[in-house]
Amino acid sequence: ARPARRHVFSLAMAYSLTAEQMGRAVGIVRGILAAHPQTQDAWVYWREFGDASLNIHVVYWSKAPGMKEFLAALEELNLEIK
């Protein structure tokens, strides 16, 4: 009965990536989320220098009406990001 479901996750990137590569990675994830019909209002930012990785923080809202549809959309997005 909610209009959207929020999903939050992090992507751990290798420290060997350059700033340009990190910028491209952030842009790719933003584009994937923007193009998917079940997502809205995505936030994707390089958030931190972690202990072992450069971490991209991702928050988006899914328009999928039920849990099964949400999980299907999540899987599609994960496969595309991978």
N, C-alpha and C positions, 0 to 999 in steps of 0.2 A: 504494500500500500504506500510505499515511498516513491517519490518521483525519480530519484536517482540513488545509486549506491556508490559510496566513495571507496576507492582502492588506493593504497599507499604501498610503495616498495622502493628499494634501492637497487641500483646497478653498480656493482663493484668493477672498476676498470683498472687495468694494469698501470702501475706507476711509470712504465716505459713510454706511455702515450705522451705525445707533445700537446701543448696547449691547443694547437690547431686541430689535432685529432680529437681531443676532448670536445671542442666546439662542434665539430662535425658529428660526433656521437650524440651530443645533446640535440642537435638539429634533426638527426635521423629519427630519434625517439619522438620528438615533438611532431614530426611529419606523420609518423605511423599512427600516433594517437589522434591527430587531427583528421586523418583520412578514414578512420574506422567509423562506421555508421552508428555504433553503440556507445561511443564516448562523447563526452562534452567537457569543456572547461578544464583542460589538462594543464598541469604545472610541471615543468621539467627543468631542473637546474642542477649544475655542478655544485654540490653542497659542501663537500669537505675533503680534506686530505686525511684519509683514514690511516690506521696503523699499517695496513697491508695493501690498501687500494685507494684509488680516487673514486669517490662515491657520487653517483648521480641520484638525486632525489626525485621521485616521480609520484605525483598525486593526480588522479583523474576521477571523474564521475561517470558511471555507466548508466545508460538509459535502459538497459535490459530489465524487463518487467519482473522476472522471477530468477530464482537461484540457478536453475538449469541454464537459462539463457545467459546469465551473467558469467557462469563458468565456461560456457562455450565461447563467449566473446573474449574472456580472459585468456583462454587457450590460444585463440587466433592471434591475439596481440603478442603473447609470449613467443609463439612460433615466428611471427614476423620480426620481433625484436632480436631474437636469437639469430 
